[in-house]
Amino acid sequence: MQVSTDTIQSNFSLKDFNTFGLDCTAGAFLRLDNPAELSLLPELISRYENYLILGGGSNLLLPDYFDGLVVQIALDKLQTRESDSDVLVNAGGGLNWHELVAFCVKENYGGIENLALIPGSTGAAPIQNIGAYGVELKDVFVCLNAFDLQTGEYRCFNREEMEFGYRDSVLKGRYKGRFIIADVWLKLTTRDHRINTSYGALAGDLEKKGVENPGISDVFKAVVEVRKSKLPDPGQIGNAGSFFKNPVVDAGTLESIQKKHSDVVFFELQSSGMMYKIPAGWLIERCGFKGKLKGPVGCYEKQALVLVNRGGAKSSDLVTFAGEVQRSVAAEFGIFLEPEVNIVQPENYGDVISL
Ligand SMILES: Cc1cc2nc3c(=O)[nH]c(=O)nc-3n(C[C@H](O)[C@H](O)[C@H](O)COP(=O)(O)OP(=O)(O)OC[C@H]3O[C@@H](n4cnc5c(N)ncnc54)[C@H](O)[C@@H]3O)c2cc1C
């Protein structure tokens, strides 16, 4: 079997394939929808300078020109195995994540309803352990099947092997770019669902509607509504969600910030004693960036953590602006904001630019 050269497109525009809406051209582009073609990739990518694995492009900052092969994963199988109280869902890496969540809620499979409306593919979801409204992918993750571009063999990663952390996993760290996630296994509930409305905005939305004992579909609807009211729709305003991770600081750092900013918002991390998460959006807002625009880029007016492309921006505009945000936060609080978005350099795919 061969990947036909007809299916590889040259000088392919990725403008509609990244939620920042950046006008990036890929030297070569392949949409991979047949798992049998995975085994052909090691040889294929060796013909190019660089390669990039693409899902929905919702966590990427692309360059103007990507000199290499972009492979979009479009593997879309879906199967379920129900038992008495739970169900195993096996979903292809190319399935749209929100559509998978909607399907599960419709089937009364509980566990991922809080992760509704997160853009992107199912294959990318474990890479940064997507999370929202008190739930993370790791909470329902069983394992995934990944194709190793170095050895040409499949490898199964279980939860332990994924080394999940806050917006992190081994596939975002030391194995970045090496494995293609072909499919993911999740374990969801079919009864006695664990409803999580611990986030104020969710509880508030449900209370407003008079829902006293919410089910998974109530939570799903509330999450969709709350997200729509707070986050920009990438179809209207280019963005990639949170641009930076929320920093985690020790007690000493928190104390020194409190001396100047007594109202600093923070959350104690349950898992690691005396460590505190500070919302990056709060830090950025305090530095005066909320709603601030610089040319075509800026911080979203309702959430400073979301960097936006108001139209016609280049990736360098976003990188420069992000650097300005980082320097201001570092000067005011002594904290380095680490990008959550994957910044793709033209000459070295996948490496985060040190802003
Ligand atoms: C409006 C908005 C809101 C968001 N809200 C949230 C949120 O609440 N929580 C959250 O965690 N994230 C959020 N995100 C970020 C983003 O949606 C997630 O990180 C998502 O999982 C990215 O999926 P994707 O398919 O678009 O990945 P891409 O952006 O295409 O790729 C991201 C990374 O994964 C790699 N990759 C993609 N698919 C595969 C695969 N099959 N195999 C191997 N590598 C692959 C890419 O090479 C790249 O390194 C938001 C983004 C937007 C635009």
The ligand as an SDF file (V2000), in Angstrom:
LIG
                    3D

 53 58  0  0  0  0  0  0  0  0999 V2000
  -12.3290   28.7780   22.3970 C   0  0  0  0  0  0  0  0  0  0  0  0
  -11.3910   27.7270   22.9590 C   0  0  0  0  0  0  0  0  0  0  0  0
  -11.6250   27.2150   24.2210 C   0  0  0  0  0  0  0  0  0  0  0  0
  -10.7880   26.2280   24.7720 C   0  0  0  0  0  0  0  0  0  0  0  0
  -11.0630   25.7520   26.0050 N   0  0  0  0  0  0  0  0  0  0  0  0
  -10.2820   24.7990   26.5500 C   0  0  0  0  0  0  0  0  0  0  0  0
  -10.5760   24.2810   27.8540 C   0  0  0  0  0  0  0  0  0  0  0  0
  -11.5610   24.6570   28.4940 O   0  0  0  0  0  0  0  0  0  0  0  0
   -9.7620   23.3310   28.3540 N   0  0  0  0  0  0  0  0  0  0  0  0
   -8.6730   22.8680   27.6550 C   0  0  0  0  0  0  0  0  0  0  0  0
   -7.9760   22.0000   28.1860 O   0  0  0  0  0  0  0  0  0  0  0  0
   -8.3750   23.3260   26.4230 N   0  0  0  0  0  0  0  0  0  0  0  0
   -9.1500   24.2760   25.8510 C   0  0  0  0  0  0  0  0  0  0  0  0
   -8.8550   24.7640   24.6050 N   0  0  0  0  0  0  0  0  0  0  0  0
   -7.6560   24.2800   23.8880 C   0  0  0  0  0  0  0  0  0  0  0  0
   -7.9220   23.1580   22.8450 C   0  0  0  0  0  0  0  0  0  0  0  0
   -9.2680   23.1160   22.4820 O   0  0  0  0  0  0  0  0  0  0  0  0
   -7.5180   21.7740   23.3620 C   0  0  0  0  0  0  0  0  0  0  0  0
   -6.1640   21.7640   23.7390 O   0  0  0  0  0  0  0  0  0  0  0  0
   -7.7500   20.6760   22.3300 C   0  0  0  0  0  0  0  0  0  0  0  0
   -7.5680   19.4160   22.9300 O   0  0  0  0  0  0  0  0  0  0  0  0
   -6.8450   20.7880   21.1150 C   0  0  0  0  0  0  0  0  0  0  0  0
   -7.3010   19.8630   20.1460 O   0  0  0  0  0  0  0  0  0  0  0  0
   -6.9390   19.9960   18.6190 P   0  0  0  0  0  0  0  0  0  0  0  0
   -7.4130   18.7690   17.9360 O   0  0  0  0  0  0  0  0  0  0  0  0
   -7.4360   21.2750   18.0810 O   0  0  0  0  0  0  0  0  0  0  0  0
   -5.3420   19.9910   18.6810 O   0  0  0  0  0  0  0  0  0  0  0  0
   -4.3460   20.7880   17.7240 P   0  0  0  0  0  0  0  0  0  0  0  0
   -4.3870   22.2220   18.0640 O   0  0  0  0  0  0  0  0  0  0  0  0
   -4.5580   20.4170   16.3150 O   0  0  0  0  0  0  0  0  0  0  0  0
   -2.9650   20.1710   18.2150 O   0  0  0  0  0  0  0  0  0  0  0  0
   -2.5210   20.3700   19.5400 C   0  0  0  0  0  0  0  0  0  0  0  0
   -1.2940   19.4900   19.7790 C   0  0  0  0  0  0  0  0  0  0  0  0
   -1.6630   18.1170   19.7210 O   0  0  0  0  0  0  0  0  0  0  0  0
   -0.9580   17.4330   18.6440 C   0  0  0  0  0  0  0  0  0  0  0  0
   -1.9410   16.4950   18.0840 N   0  0  0  0  0  0  0  0  0  0  0  0
   -3.1930   16.7660   17.6400 C   0  0  0  0  0  0  0  0  0  0  0  0
   -3.8290   15.6220   17.2970 N   0  0  0  0  0  0  0  0  0  0  0  0
   -2.9420   14.6120   17.5110 C   0  0  0  0  0  0  0  0  0  0  0  0
   -2.9890   13.1810   17.3400 C   0  0  0  0  0  0  0  0  0  0  0  0
   -4.0830   12.5290   16.9010 N   0  0  0  0  0  0  0  0  0  0  0  0
   -1.8720   12.4620   17.6460 N   0  0  0  0  0  0  0  0  0  0  0  0
   -0.7530   13.0800   18.1060 C   0  0  0  0  0  0  0  0  0  0  0  0
   -0.6510   14.4120   18.2790 N   0  0  0  0  0  0  0  0  0  0  0  0
   -1.7310   15.1680   17.9860 C   0  0  0  0  0  0  0  0  0  0  0  0
   -0.4780   18.5270   17.7230 C   0  0  0  0  0  0  0  0  0  0  0  0
    0.6880   18.1340   17.0160 O   0  0  0  0  0  0  0  0  0  0  0  0
   -0.2040   19.6640   18.6990 C   0  0  0  0  0  0  0  0  0  0  0  0
    1.0580   19.5000   19.3170 O   0  0  0  0  0  0  0  0  0  0  0  0
   -9.6760   25.7640   24.0280 C   0  0  0  0  0  0  0  0  0  0  0  0
   -9.4370   26.2640   22.7320 C   0  0  0  0  0  0  0  0  0  0  0  0
  -10.2890   27.2350   22.2010 C   0  0  0  0  0  0  0  0  0  0  0  0
  -10.0520   27.7540   20.8180 C   0  0  0  0  0  0  0  0  0  0  0  0
  1  2  1  0
  2  3  1  0
  2 52  2  0
  3  4  2  0
  4  5  1  0
  4 50  1  0
  5  6  2  0
  6  7  1  0
  6 13  1  0
  7  8  2  0
  7  9  1  0
  9 10  1  0
 10 11  2  0
 10 12  1  0
 12 13  2  0
 13 14  1  0
 14 15  1  0
 14 50  1  0
 15 16  1  0
 16 17  1  0
 16 18  1  0
 18 19  1  0
 18 20  1  0
 20 21  1  0
 20 22  1  0
 22 23  1  0
 23 24  1  0
 24 25  2  0
 24 26  1  0
 24 27  1  0
 27 28  1  0
 28 29  2  0
 28 30  1  0
 28 31  1  0
 31 32  1  0
 32 33  1  0
 33 34  1  0
 33 48  1  0
 34 35  1  0
 35 36  1  0
 35 46  1  0
 36 37  1  0
 36 45  1  0
 37 38  2  0
 38 39  1  0
 39 40  1  0
 39 45  2  0
 40 41  1  0
 40 42  2  0
 42 43  1  0
 43 44  2  0
 44 45  1  0
 46 47  1  0
 46 48  1  0
 48 49  1  0
 50 51  2  0
 51 52  1  0
 52 53  1  0
M  END
$$$$
